[in-house]
Protein backbone atom coordinates (compact mmCIF):
# COMPACT_ATOMS: atom_id res chain seq x y z
CA UNK A 1 0.00 0.00 0.00
CA UNK A 2 1.06 3.62 -0.56
CA UNK A 3 2.95 4.79 2.53
CA UNK A 4 2.38 8.48 1.80
CA UNK A 5 -1.37 7.90 1.74
CA UNK A 6 -1.05 5.92 4.97
CA UNK A 7 0.68 8.89 6.56
CA UNK A 8 -2.00 11.25 5.26
CA UNK A 9 -4.74 9.03 6.73
CA UNK A 10 -2.98 9.01 10.10
CA UNK A 11 -2.60 12.81 10.22
CA UNK A 12 -6.19 13.39 9.09
CA UNK A 13 -7.43 10.95 11.74
CA UNK A 14 -5.56 12.81 14.47
CA UNK A 15 -6.81 16.20 13.22
CA UNK A 16 -10.43 15.16 12.77
CA UNK A 17 -10.75 12.88 15.77
CA UNK A 18 -12.17 9.78 14.07
CA UNK A 19 -11.24 7.37 11.30
CA UNK A 20 -14.64 7.94 9.68
CA UNK A 21 -14.11 11.69 9.47
CA UNK A 22 -10.65 11.18 8.01
CA UNK A 23 -12.03 8.72 5.46
CA UNK A 24 -14.71 11.19 4.39
CA UNK A 25 -12.13 13.97 4.00
CA UNK A 26 -9.93 11.72 1.85
CA UNK A 27 -12.86 10.30 -0.14
CA UNK A 28 -12.34 6.66 0.86
CA UNK A 29 -14.24 4.10 2.89
CA UNK A 30 -13.71 3.71 6.63
CA UNK A 31 -12.50 0.16 6.04
CA UNK A 32 -9.88 1.37 3.56
CA UNK A 33 -8.72 4.12 5.97
CA UNK A 34 -8.37 1.49 8.71
CA UNK A 35 -6.27 -0.69 6.40
CA UNK A 36 -3.96 2.26 5.65
CA UNK A 37 -3.48 2.90 9.37
CA UNK A 38 -2.71 -0.76 10.02
CA UNK A 39 -0.25 -0.75 7.11
CA UNK A 40 1.54 2.27 8.57
CA UNK A 41 1.76 0.67 12.02
CA UNK A 42 3.07 -2.58 10.50
CA UNK A 43 5.72 -0.63 8.57
CA UNK A 44 6.86 1.27 11.67
CA UNK A 45 6.52 -1.71 13.98
CA UNK A 46 4.63 0.39 16.53
CA UNK A 47 1.04 1.20 17.45
CA UNK A 48 0.25 4.86 16.72
CA UNK A 49 -3.29 5.17 18.06
CA UNK A 50 -5.21 3.81 21.03
CA UNK A 51 -8.56 2.78 19.55
CA UNK A 52 -11.70 2.35 21.64
CA UNK A 53 -15.35 2.38 20.68
CA UNK A 54 -15.66 5.96 21.96
CA UNK A 55 -12.45 7.77 21.07
CA UNK A 56 -8.97 7.69 19.62
CA UNK A 57 -5.82 8.88 21.35
CA UNK A 58 -2.18 9.04 20.37
CA UNK A 59 0.27 6.54 21.75
CA UNK A 60 3.75 7.64 22.75
CA UNK A 61 5.01 6.49 19.33
CA UNK A 62 2.16 8.34 17.61
CA UNK A 63 3.11 11.58 19.33
CA UNK A 64 6.73 11.04 18.34
CA UNK A 65 5.99 10.49 14.64
CA UNK A 66 3.16 13.04 14.20
CA UNK A 67 5.37 16.14 13.84
CA UNK A 68 7.65 14.44 11.32
CA UNK A 69 4.69 13.20 9.32
CA UNK A 70 3.21 16.71 9.15
CA UNK A 71 6.52 18.06 7.85
CA UNK A 72 6.69 15.27 5.26
CA UNK A 73 3.21 16.14 3.96
CA UNK A 74 4.05 19.85 3.75
CA UNK A 75 7.25 19.05 1.87
CA UNK A 76 5.33 16.81 -0.51
CA UNK A 77 2.82 19.59 -1.20
CA UNK A 78 5.70 21.97 -1.93
CA UNK A 79 7.29 19.53 -4.36
CA UNK A 80 4.01 18.87 -6.18
CA UNK A 81 3.20 22.58 -6.45
CA UNK A 82 6.67 23.54 -7.66
CA UNK A 83 6.59 20.72 -10.21
CA UNK A 84 3.25 22.06 -11.49
CA UNK A 85 4.82 25.52 -11.72
CA UNK A 86 7.81 24.27 -13.65
CA UNK A 87 10.02 24.38 -10.58
CA UNK A 88 9.73 28.15 -10.14
CA UNK A 89 7.82 29.68 -7.25
CA UNK A 90 4.94 31.85 -8.39
CA UNK A 91 1.51 33.03 -7.33
CA UNK A 92 -0.26 36.07 -5.93
CA UNK A 93 -0.22 37.15 -2.28
CA UNK A 94 -2.44 39.78 -0.67
CA UNK A 95 -0.72 41.44 2.31
CA UNK A 96 -1.82 44.02 4.85
CA UNK A 97 0.10 46.09 7.38
CA UNK A 98 0.13 49.58 8.85
CA UNK A 99 1.08 52.43 6.49
CA UNK A 100 4.01 53.47 8.69
CA UNK A 101 5.64 50.04 8.94
CA UNK A 102 5.04 49.38 5.25
CA UNK A 103 6.60 52.66 4.25
CA UNK A 104 9.56 52.50 6.64
CA UNK A 105 10.50 48.79 6.60
CA UNK A 106 8.17 46.33 4.89
CA UNK A 107 8.17 47.70 1.35
CA UNK A 108 11.94 47.37 0.93
CA UNK A 109 11.78 43.80 2.27
CA UNK A 110 8.98 42.93 -0.18
CA UNK A 111 11.00 44.28 -3.10
CA UNK A 112 14.04 42.26 -1.97
CA UNK A 113 11.83 39.15 -1.78
CA UNK A 114 10.53 39.69 -5.30
CA UNK A 115 14.08 39.99 -6.58
CA UNK A 116 14.58 36.42 -5.31
CA UNK A 117 11.16 35.24 -6.55
CA UNK A 118 10.24 37.44 -9.54
CA UNK A 119 7.11 35.48 -10.46
CA UNK A 120 5.42 36.15 -7.10
CA UNK A 121 2.87 38.97 -7.44
CA UNK A 122 2.10 40.91 -4.25
CA UNK A 123 -0.84 43.21 -3.56
CA UNK A 124 -0.35 45.56 -0.61
CA UNK A 125 -3.23 46.82 1.53
CA UNK A 126 -2.17 49.47 4.06
CA UNK A 127 -4.57 50.18 6.90
CA UNK A 128 -4.26 51.38 10.49
CA UNK A 129 -6.99 48.99 11.58
CA UNK A 130 -7.32 45.25 12.05
CA UNK A 131 -8.83 43.54 9.02
CA UNK A 132 -10.68 40.25 8.74
CA UNK A 133 -8.32 37.91 6.91
CA UNK A 134 -11.14 35.76 5.56
CA UNK A 135 -13.53 38.53 4.55
CA UNK A 136 -10.81 40.66 2.94
CA UNK A 137 -9.06 37.65 1.37
CA UNK A 138 -5.77 38.44 3.09
CA UNK A 139 -2.94 35.90 2.89
CA UNK A 140 -0.67 37.63 5.38
CA UNK A 141 -1.05 40.43 7.92
CA UNK A 142 1.98 42.06 9.52
CA UNK A 143 0.65 43.37 12.83
CA UNK A 144 2.10 45.29 15.74
CA UNK A 145 0.33 43.70 18.65
CA UNK A 146 0.87 41.55 21.71
CA UNK A 147 -2.34 39.63 21.03
CA UNK A 148 -3.36 36.99 18.50
CA UNK A 149 -6.99 36.48 17.52
CA UNK A 150 -8.43 33.03 18.10
CA UNK A 151 -8.23 30.84 15.04
CA UNK A 152 -5.20 32.62 13.56
CA UNK A 153 -1.55 31.58 13.46
CA UNK A 154 1.21 34.03 14.44
CA UNK A 155 4.94 33.99 13.86
CA UNK A 156 7.11 36.45 15.74
CA UNK A 157 9.23 38.65 13.47
CA UNK A 158 10.67 41.40 15.68
CA UNK A 159 10.00 43.74 18.60
CA UNK A 160 8.65 47.24 18.08
CA UNK A 161 10.09 49.76 20.54
CA UNK A 162 8.74 53.29 20.82
CA UNK A 163 10.08 56.57 22.18
CA UNK A 164 8.47 59.81 23.19
CA UNK A 165 10.07 62.67 21.38
CA UNK A 166 9.69 66.32 20.43
CA UNK A 167 11.37 68.89 18.21
CA UNK A 168 14.06 71.25 19.55
CA UNK A 169 11.74 74.18 18.73
CA UNK A 170 8.96 72.75 20.92
CA UNK A 171 11.37 72.03 23.79
CA UNK A 172 12.82 75.53 23.53
CA UNK A 173 9.32 76.97 23.81
CA UNK A 174 7.80 74.65 26.42
CA UNK A 175 10.82 73.32 28.32
CA UNK A 176 12.20 69.79 28.57
CA UNK A 177 10.42 67.29 30.85
CA UNK A 178 12.80 65.54 33.24
CA UNK A 179 10.28 63.34 35.07
CA UNK A 180 7.02 61.62 34.17
CA UNK A 181 5.20 64.14 36.37
CA UNK A 182 6.52 66.98 34.19
CA UNK A 183 4.53 65.66 31.21
CA UNK A 184 1.21 67.01 32.53
CA UNK A 185 2.28 70.53 31.55
CA UNK A 186 2.92 69.51 27.93
CA UNK A 187 0.82 68.76 24.86
CA UNK A 188 0.59 65.38 23.14
CA UNK A 189 0.16 64.54 19.47
CA UNK A 190 -1.63 61.20 19.34
CA UNK A 191 -2.84 58.68 16.80
CA UNK A 192 -6.63 58.40 16.57
CA UNK A 193 -6.38 54.66 17.36
CA UNK A 194 -4.24 55.31 20.44
CA UNK A 195 -4.44 57.11 23.75
CA UNK A 196 -2.87 60.14 25.36
CA UNK A 197 -1.95 57.91 28.33
CA UNK A 198 1.52 56.40 27.96
CA UNK A 199 2.63 53.28 29.84
CA UNK A 200 6.17 53.65 31.20
CA UNK A 201 8.20 50.91 32.88
CA UNK A 202 11.00 51.42 35.39
CA UNK A 203 12.33 48.72 37.72
CA UNK A 204 9.54 46.41 36.51
CA UNK A 205 6.91 48.85 37.75
CA UNK A 206 4.38 50.39 35.37
CA UNK A 207 3.59 54.09 35.59
CA UNK A 208 0.84 55.68 33.52
CA UNK A 209 1.29 59.25 32.38
CA UNK A 210 -1.57 61.20 30.84
CA UNK A 211 -0.58 64.09 28.59
CA UNK A 212 -3.26 66.54 27.42
CA UNK A 213 -3.75 65.95 23.67
CA UNK A 214 -3.56 68.94 21.37
CA UNK A 215 -3.47 67.27 17.96
CA UNK A 216 -5.02 63.97 16.83
CA UNK A 217 -4.25 62.32 13.50
CA UNK A 218 -5.34 59.11 11.82
CA UNK A 219 -1.91 58.35 10.31
CA UNK A 220 1.52 58.00 11.89
CA UNK A 221 3.02 60.17 9.14
CA UNK A 222 0.84 63.09 10.31
CA UNK A 223 1.81 62.50 13.95
CA UNK A 224 5.44 62.67 12.86
CA UNK A 225 4.82 65.81 10.79
CA UNK A 226 3.16 67.46 13.79
CA UNK A 227 6.10 66.61 16.03
CA UNK A 228 8.58 67.97 13.49
CA UNK A 229 6.54 71.16 13.22
CA UNK A 230 6.73 71.66 17.00
CA UNK A 231 3.10 70.92 17.87
CA UNK A 232 3.90 68.76 20.90
CA UNK A 233 5.24 65.48 22.26
CA UNK A 234 4.63 62.31 20.26
CA UNK A 235 5.09 58.62 20.91
CA UNK A 236 6.57 57.10 17.75
CA UNK A 237 8.07 53.71 16.85
CA UNK A 238 11.84 53.58 16.43
CA UNK A 239 11.46 51.85 13.05
CA UNK A 240 9.88 55.10 11.79
CA UNK A 241 11.89 57.94 13.37
CA UNK A 242 15.50 56.75 13.37
CA UNK A 243 16.57 59.28 10.73
CA UNK A 244 14.83 62.24 12.38
CA UNK A 245 16.38 61.45 15.76
CA UNK A 246 19.82 60.80 14.29
CA UNK A 247 19.90 64.17 12.51
CA UNK A 248 18.54 66.11 15.50
CA UNK A 249 15.11 67.00 14.09
CA UNK A 250 13.57 65.15 17.05
CA UNK A 251 14.95 64.49 20.52
CA UNK A 252 14.16 61.49 22.72
CA UNK A 253 12.61 62.44 26.06
CA UNK A 254 12.88 60.58 29.38
CA UNK A 255 15.26 57.89 28.05
CA UNK A 256 15.52 56.43 31.56
CA UNK A 257 12.01 55.00 31.14
CA UNK A 258 10.91 52.27 28.75
CA UNK A 259 7.63 52.37 26.88
CA UNK A 260 5.74 49.11 26.52
CA UNK A 261 7.08 47.21 23.48
CA UNK A 262 4.89 45.51 20.89
CA UNK A 263 5.49 42.31 18.97
CA UNK A 264 5.70 42.55 15.20
CA UNK A 265 3.95 39.41 14.01
CA UNK A 266 3.21 37.62 10.76
CA UNK A 267 -0.45 36.60 11.04
CA UNK A 268 -2.08 34.06 8.71
CA UNK A 269 -4.93 31.60 8.66
CA UNK A 270 -3.42 28.13 8.73
CA UNK A 271 -0.21 26.17 8.52
CA UNK A 272 -1.97 23.53 6.44
CA UNK A 273 -2.13 23.83 2.66
CA UNK A 274 -0.10 27.01 2.86
CA UNK A 275 1.06 28.34 -0.54
CA UNK A 276 4.77 27.89 -1.13
CA UNK A 277 5.18 31.60 -1.87
CA UNK A 278 3.57 32.55 1.44
CA UNK A 279 5.73 30.17 3.42
CA UNK A 280 8.87 31.48 1.74
CA UNK A 281 7.84 35.09 2.35
CA UNK A 282 7.24 34.51 6.07
CA UNK A 283 10.65 32.81 6.38
CA UNK A 284 12.23 35.69 4.45
CA UNK A 285 10.70 38.35 6.72
CA UNK A 286 11.65 36.42 9.86
CA UNK A 287 15.27 36.36 8.69
CA UNK A 288 15.17 39.99 7.51
CA UNK A 289 13.71 41.47 10.70
CA UNK A 290 14.62 38.82 13.26
CA UNK A 291 17.40 38.49 15.79
CA UNK A 292 17.87 39.77 19.31
CA UNK A 293 17.67 43.36 18.05
CA UNK A 294 15.67 44.53 15.03
CA UNK A 295 17.85 45.97 12.23
CA UNK A 296 16.47 49.51 12.69
CA UNK A 297 17.46 49.40 16.38
CA UNK A 298 20.91 47.90 15.86
CA UNK A 299 22.73 51.18 15.25
CA UNK A 300 24.39 52.92 18.15
CA UNK A 301 22.47 56.09 17.32
CA UNK A 302 19.77 56.89 18.19
CA UNK A 303 20.18 55.53 21.70
CA UNK A 304 17.17 53.55 22.91
CA UNK A 305 15.66 53.83 26.39
CA UNK A 306 16.97 51.20 28.77
C-alpha positions as CSV (number, residue, x, y, z in Angstrom):
1,X,0.0,0.0,0.0
2,X,1.1,3.6,-0.6
3,X,3.0,4.8,2.5
4,X,2.4,8.5,1.8
5,X,-1.4,7.9,1.7
6,X,-1.1,5.9,5.0
7,X,0.7,8.9,6.6
8,X,-2.0,11.2,5.3
9,X,-4.7,9.0,6.7
10,X,-3.0,9.0,10.1
11,X,-2.6,12.8,10.2
12,X,-6.2,13.4,9.1
13,X,-7.4,10.9,11.7
14,X,-5.6,12.8,14.5
15,X,-6.8,16.2,13.2
16,X,-10.4,15.2,12.8
17,X,-10.8,12.9,15.8
18,X,-12.2,9.8,14.1
19,X,-11.2,7.4,11.3
20,X,-14.6,7.9,9.7
21,X,-14.1,11.7,9.5
22,X,-10.7,11.2,8.0
23,X,-12.0,8.7,5.5
24,X,-14.7,11.2,4.4
25,X,-12.1,14.0,4.0
26,X,-9.9,11.7,1.9
27,X,-12.9,10.3,-0.1
28,X,-12.3,6.7,0.9
29,X,-14.2,4.1,2.9
30,X,-13.7,3.7,6.6
31,X,-12.5,0.2,6.0
32,X,-9.9,1.4,3.6
33,X,-8.7,4.1,6.0
34,X,-8.4,1.5,8.7
35,X,-6.3,-0.7,6.4
36,X,-4.0,2.3,5.7
37,X,-3.5,2.9,9.4
38,X,-2.7,-0.8,10.0
39,X,-0.3,-0.8,7.1
40,X,1.5,2.3,8.6
41,X,1.8,0.7,12.0
42,X,3.1,-2.6,10.5
43,X,5.7,-0.6,8.6
44,X,6.9,1.3,11.7
45,X,6.5,-1.7,14.0
46,X,4.6,0.4,16.5
47,X,1.0,1.2,17.4
48,X,0.3,4.9,16.7
49,X,-3.3,5.2,18.1
50,X,-5.2,3.8,21.0
51,X,-8.6,2.8,19.6
52,X,-11.7,2.4,21.6
53,X,-15.3,2.4,20.7
54,X,-15.7,6.0,22.0
55,X,-12.4,7.8,21.1
56,X,-9.0,7.7,19.6
57,X,-5.8,8.9,21.3
58,X,-2.2,9.0,20.4
59,X,0.3,6.5,21.7
60,X,3.8,7.6,22.7
61,X,5.0,6.5,19.3
62,X,2.2,8.3,17.6
63,X,3.1,11.6,19.3
64,X,6.7,11.0,18.3
65,X,6.0,10.5,14.6
66,X,3.2,13.0,14.2
67,X,5.4,16.1,13.8
68,X,7.6,14.4,11.3
69,X,4.7,13.2,9.3
70,X,3.2,16.7,9.2
71,X,6.5,18.1,7.8
72,X,6.7,15.3,5.3
73,X,3.2,16.1,4.0
74,X,4.0,19.8,3.7
75,X,7.3,19.1,1.9
76,X,5.3,16.8,-0.5
77,X,2.8,19.6,-1.2
78,X,5.7,22.0,-1.9
79,X,7.3,19.5,-4.4
80,X,4.0,18.9,-6.2
81,X,3.2,22.6,-6.5
82,X,6.7,23.5,-7.7
83,X,6.6,20.7,-10.2
84,X,3.3,22.1,-11.5
85,X,4.8,25.5,-11.7
86,X,7.8,24.3,-13.7
87,X,10.0,24.4,-10.6
88,X,9.7,28.2,-10.1
89,X,7.8,29.7,-7.3
90,X,4.9,31.9,-8.4
91,X,1.5,33.0,-7.3
92,X,-0.3,36.1,-5.9
93,X,-0.2,37.1,-2.3
94,X,-2.4,39.8,-0.7
95,X,-0.7,41.4,2.3
96,X,-1.8,44.0,4.8
97,X,0.1,46.1,7.4
98,X,0.1,49.6,8.9
99,X,1.1,52.4,6.5
100,X,4.0,53.5,8.7
101,X,5.6,50.0,8.9
102,X,5.0,49.4,5.3
103,X,6.6,52.7,4.3
104,X,9.6,52.5,6.6
105,X,10.5,48.8,6.6
106,X,8.2,46.3,4.9
107,X,8.2,47.7,1.3
108,X,11.9,47.4,0.9
109,X,11.8,43.8,2.3
110,X,9.0,42.9,-0.2
111,X,11.0,44.3,-3.1
112,X,14.0,42.3,-2.0
113,X,11.8,39.2,-1.8
114,X,10.5,39.7,-5.3
115,X,14.1,40.0,-6.6
116,X,14.6,36.4,-5.3
117,X,11.2,35.2,-6.6
118,X,10.2,37.4,-9.5
119,X,7.1,35.5,-10.5
120,X,5.4,36.1,-7.1
121,X,2.9,39.0,-7.4
122,X,2.1,40.9,-4.3
123,X,-0.8,43.2,-3.6
124,X,-0.3,45.6,-0.6
125,X,-3.2,46.8,1.5
126,X,-2.2,49.5,4.1
127,X,-4.6,50.2,6.9
128,X,-4.3,51.4,10.5
129,X,-7.0,49.0,11.6
130,X,-7.3,45.2,12.0
131,X,-8.8,43.5,9.0
132,X,-10.7,40.3,8.7
133,X,-8.3,37.9,6.9
134,X,-11.1,35.8,5.6
135,X,-13.5,38.5,4.6
136,X,-10.8,40.7,2.9
137,X,-9.1,37.6,1.4
138,X,-5.8,38.4,3.1
139,X,-2.9,35.9,2.9
140,X,-0.7,37.6,5.4
141,X,-1.1,40.4,7.9
142,X,2.0,42.1,9.5
143,X,0.6,43.4,12.8
144,X,2.1,45.3,15.7
145,X,0.3,43.7,18.6
146,X,0.9,41.5,21.7
147,X,-2.3,39.6,21.0
148,X,-3.4,37.0,18.5
149,X,-7.0,36.5,17.5
150,X,-8.4,33.0,18.1
151,X,-8.2,30.8,15.0
152,X,-5.2,32.6,13.6
153,X,-1.6,31.6,13.5
154,X,1.2,34.0,14.4
155,X,4.9,34.0,13.9
156,X,7.1,36.4,15.7
157,X,9.2,38.6,13.5
158,X,10.7,41.4,15.7
159,X,10.0,43.7,18.6
160,X,8.7,47.2,18.1
161,X,10.1,49.8,20.5
162,X,8.7,53.3,20.8
163,X,10.1,56.6,22.2
164,X,8.5,59.8,23.2
165,X,10.1,62.7,21.4
166,X,9.7,66.3,20.4
167,X,11.4,68.9,18.2
168,X,14.1,71.2,19.6
169,X,11.7,74.2,18.7
170,X,9.0,72.7,20.9
171,X,11.4,72.0,23.8
172,X,12.8,75.5,23.5
173,X,9.3,77.0,23.8
174,X,7.8,74.6,26.4
175,X,10.8,73.3,28.3
176,X,12.2,69.8,28.6
177,X,10.4,67.3,30.9
178,X,12.8,65.5,33.2
179,X,10.3,63.3,35.1
180,X,7.0,61.6,34.2
181,X,5.2,64.1,36.4
182,X,6.5,67.0,34.2
183,X,4.5,65.7,31.2
184,X,1.2,67.0,32.5
185,X,2.3,70.5,31.6
186,X,2.9,69.5,27.9
187,X,0.8,68.8,24.9
188,X,0.6,65.4,23.1
189,X,0.2,64.5,19.5
190,X,-1.6,61.2,19.3
191,X,-2.8,58.7,16.8
192,X,-6.6,58.4,16.6
193,X,-6.4,54.7,17.4
194,X,-4.2,55.3,20.4
195,X,-4.4,57.1,23.8
196,X,-2.9,60.1,25.4
197,X,-1.9,57.9,28.3
198,X,1.5,56.4,28.0
199,X,2.6,53.3,29.8
200,X,6.2,53.6,31.2
201,X,8.2,50.9,32.9
202,X,11.0,51.4,35.4
203,X,12.3,48.7,37.7
204,X,9.5,46.4,36.5
205,X,6.9,48.9,37.8
206,X,4.4,50.4,35.4
207,X,3.6,54.1,35.6
208,X,0.8,55.7,33.5
209,X,1.3,59.3,32.4
210,X,-1.6,61.2,30.8
211,X,-0.6,64.1,28.6
212,X,-3.3,66.5,27.4
213,X,-3.8,66.0,23.7
214,X,-3.6,68.9,21.4
215,X,-3.5,67.3,18.0
216,X,-5.0,64.0,16.8
217,X,-4.2,62.3,13.5
218,X,-5.3,59.1,11.8
219,X,-1.9,58.3,10.3
220,X,1.5,58.0,11.9
221,X,3.0,60.2,9.1
222,X,0.8,63.1,10.3
223,X,1.8,62.5,14.0
224,X,5.4,62.7,12.9
225,X,4.8,65.8,10.8
226,X,3.2,67.5,13.8
227,X,6.1,66.6,16.0
228,X,8.6,68.0,13.5
229,X,6.5,71.2,13.2
230,X,6.7,71.7,17.0
231,X,3.1,70.9,17.9
232,X,3.9,68.8,20.9
233,X,5.2,65.5,22.3
234,X,4.6,62.3,20.3
235,X,5.1,58.6,20.9
236,X,6.6,57.1,17.8
237,X,8.1,53.7,16.9
238,X,11.8,53.6,16.4
239,X,11.5,51.9,13.0
240,X,9.9,55.1,11.8
241,X,11.9,57.9,13.4
242,X,15.5,56.8,13.4
243,X,16.6,59.3,10.7
244,X,14.8,62.2,12.4
245,X,16.4,61.4,15.8
246,X,19.8,60.8,14.3
247,X,19.9,64.2,12.5
248,X,18.5,66.1,15.5
249,X,15.1,67.0,14.1
250,X,13.6,65.1,17.1
251,X,14.9,64.5,20.5
252,X,14.2,61.5,22.7
253,X,12.6,62.4,26.1
254,X,12.9,60.6,29.4
255,X,15.3,57.9,28.0
256,X,15.5,56.4,31.6
257,X,12.0,55.0,31.1
258,X,10.9,52.3,28.8
259,X,7.6,52.4,26.9
260,X,5.7,49.1,26.5
261,X,7.1,47.2,23.5
262,X,4.9,45.5,20.9
263,X,5.5,42.3,19.0
264,X,5.7,42.6,15.2
265,X,4.0,39.4,14.0
266,X,3.2,37.6,10.8
267,X,-0.5,36.6,11.0
268,X,-2.1,34.1,8.7
269,X,-4.9,31.6,8.7
270,X,-3.4,28.1,8.7
271,X,-0.2,26.2,8.5
272,X,-2.0,23.5,6.4
273,X,-2.1,23.8,2.7
274,X,-0.1,27.0,2.9
275,X,1.1,28.3,-0.5
276,X,4.8,27.9,-1.1
277,X,5.2,31.6,-1.9
278,X,3.6,32.6,1.4
279,X,5.7,30.2,3.4
280,X,8.9,31.5,1.7
281,X,7.8,35.1,2.3
282,X,7.2,34.5,6.1
283,X,10.6,32.8,6.4
284,X,12.2,35.7,4.4
285,X,10.7,38.3,6.7
286,X,11.6,36.4,9.9
287,X,15.3,36.4,8.7
288,X,15.2,40.0,7.5
289,X,13.7,41.5,10.7
290,X,14.6,38.8,13.3
291,X,17.4,38.5,15.8
292,X,17.9,39.8,19.3
293,X,17.7,43.4,18.0
294,X,15.7,44.5,15.0
295,X,17.9,46.0,12.2
296,X,16.5,49.5,12.7
297,X,17.5,49.4,16.4
298,X,20.9,47.9,15.9
299,X,22.7,51.2,15.2
300,X,24.4,52.9,18.2
301,X,22.5,56.1,17.3
302,X,19.8,56.9,18.2
303,X,20.2,55.5,21.7
304,X,17.2,53.5,22.9
305,X,15.7,53.8,26.4
306,X,17.0,51.2,28.8
